[in-house]
Amino acid sequence: MTWDDQFGQLTVAAAQLHAGQIRKQGGMPYLIHPLQVVQRICSWGIDRYAHGETWKAALFHDAIEDTEATSDSLLPLIGASATRLVVALTFDPAVQTKEAYLAGFQDQHRTPTEAVVVKLADRFCNVEDFLRIDPSYARIYFWKAAAVYQAFEARKKEITSTFGREVVAAMQCDLENLTTVVGPAA
């Protein structure tokens, strides 16, 4: 099976997991959001063949948090590496505060590099959705994740080592553009 065939099947599986869910921002089927996150990492230059696990994690990044999926149920579907990334991307309020979760992206021993990249793509997509429907909240939402942007800055060397300079430059450009659009922290 080709990668594209496999990714198509994974997209169907993600659609089934998120069936009936609607995005708060805009009322679209929820599946649109994970696909936007995949599109974002693709636009940064993250190759589907070289970094397929990152693509899988982007597609399933909200599966444990927002569906019936568990790490055990994802394992046979997307494999151990991608599942590990999804687990790193999952916020569990029973385990930690949102602030501690976001700060955890700075810890290279706790959070894989690929998870930082997917989290940035996720946050950027959410901010752009808020800019369309609630621009005043977009700024608040953007700055709530300042720890993730700091993680990107602190971990640029390892992100560059994993994905390359061009990818990091594209990510930096998106971060700067969104920072300009939303404005300074209140």
N, C-alpha and C positions, 0 to 999 in steps of 0.2 A: 504494500500500500504506500502511495506517495505521501509526502508530508501534507500536501494540499488536501488530499482525500481524508487523511487523519484529522486535520484541523477542521474540515467540514463536519465530520462526525462529532468532534468535540463541541463544535458550535451548536449542533442539534442537542447534544447532552446538556449544554449550558442553558439552552432555551427551555428544555424540559424542567430543569431545576428551578428556573425563574418563572415558570408558567404562571400566568395570572397576576404577576407582580407589575406594578406601574411605578414609574419614576415620580417622586414628589415634585421634582423640578420639571414641569412641562407635560406631565401626563402620558409620556411615551411608554411602550412596553419596556420593562426593566432591562431586557437583553441588550437594548441599544447602548446602555452605559458600558458594560464590559467590552462590547465591540469598539466603542469610542476609545477606551483605554488601549486596546490592541492597536487601533489605528494610530494613536498618539506615539506609542513606542516604535511603530513602523515608520512614522514620519520622522522620528529622530534618527533613523538609520539602523535600528536594531534588526538584524537579519533573522528571518524565520528559520533558516536552516542552521545557522551557527548558534542561535539562541532560542531554540524551540521551547525550552523549559520556561523561559521568561514569557514567551507568548502564551503558553498554557496558563501560567500563573496570572497573567493579565486577564485572560478570559474567565478564569474561575476565582478572581481575587475576592469577591464577595460571597462566594458559595457557602462557606461555613458560617459566616456571620448572618446571612440573610435567607438561607434555605435549609432544608432538612439534611443537607450534605454534612458529612463528618470527614475528618482526615482519613479514617479507615475506608469510607466509601469512595473518596477521591483517589486513593492510592492505585487501585487497578485501572482506573480511568485515565489518569494523567501521569502516573509514575511517582516515584519517591522524591525526586528532585523538585518537580513542580509542586507537589503536595507540601513539601517543606517550605517552599516560598509562600504558598497560600496560607499555611499556618502562621508564618511570620507576619503576614498582612492582616490577620484576623484580630479584631479588637474584641476582647471578652471582658465586660464590666465586672464579672465575678472575680477576675484575676487581678486587674489593675485599673487605675484611673485612666481616662483618656489622655491626660497630660503625660503620664508615665509611658503609656503605649507609644505616643508620638515621639517622646524623647528617646525611646528604645531604638529608633532608626539610626541613632548616632553610634550605637555599640556594634562594632563589626563582629564581635563574638556572638552576639545575640541575633542580629539581623543580617541576612545575606545581602550582598551588594545589589543583586537583582531585585530584591524586595524594595529597596530604597527607590530604585528606578520606577518600578510599577506603582509604588505609593505616590511618587511625584506625578506620574501620568494620571492616576486616579484623582488626585487633588486638583490638578489643573483642569481636567474635564468637568469636575463638579463645580469649580469656580466659574468656568465659562457658562455652564447651565444656569447658575445663580445670576450671572450678569444679564442673561436674557430675561429672567422672570422676577428677580428681586435684587437689583443692583446695589441697594444699600446694604443688604445682608452679604453680598459677595465679598466686600472688604472684610467684614468681621470673620466670615468663614475662611477666607484666604489666610488671614493672620493668625487664626487659631492653630495653624499648622507650621508656625515659624520654626519649630524644632525640626521638622522634616527638611525645610530649606537649609537650616544650619547643618543637618546631617549630610545633605548634598555637598555643601561647601567643604565640610570636614573630610568627606570621603571621596572627593573628586579624583584623587590619585588612583584609588582602587577601582573606581567606576571607569576611569580612563583605561586602566589596565585590562578591565573586562570587556569594555565595549568600544573603546577608541576615542580619539580626540574629537572627531567630527560629531559623534553622538553627544558627548559632553557639551560641545559648543551649541548644538541644537537645543539641548535641555536648558542651558544657561540663557539662551535667547528667549525661550518660552517663559522662563522665570522672570527675566527682566521685563518682558512685554507685559506679563500679568501684573507685576509689581507696579508698573507705570499706570496700567488701566485701573486697578483697584485703589491705588493711592497708598499713602503711608498708614501705618497702624494707628488706630485711634488712641 
